[in-house]
Amino acid sequence: MSSGGTLLFVYGTLRRAVQAPAYSLFADQADFFDHGIIGARMYDFGNYPGVVLSDDPADRVYGELFLLHAAETTLKLLDEYEGIHRGTKPWPEQYARVELPVASESHGMVTAWVYSYLLAVEGKPRIVHGDYAKHLRGKKNYRPPPLVDEA
């Protein structure tokens, strides 16, 4: 089913449910569309998660779908937040933005942009249940990443 616009699926610090500052980056540029699930494995990288796509039906990541008002502008801003530099920096990118099918709660299958983790995950804790907001409730001393470097 089509949403009639560009959708973004968020699963970590961009989720409303996580209440991290990053949500404010696009909150006024999007409307909540639905809850959704993608086929992926989620990993904990300290103050943020990453997902690696998976075809295994047991691998599920839960998140939120947003309908973007000005998709090109918003995605450019979020690409910068996620460190996507398309080879313009000397370090490797951590994430790629990819279009994927998402099982939405009320709208069936939709297509949405998702940030997928690119680097090695060996030794990183896996969040097996795939829900970052739920994961944070059991994590002591969690501090969401700042919007800008605090160094």
Summary of the structure (lengths in Angstrom):
residues: 151
radius of gyration: 14.7
end to end distance: 44.8
largest distance: 44.8
contacts: 414
relative contact order: 0.28
helix: 19%
strand: 36%
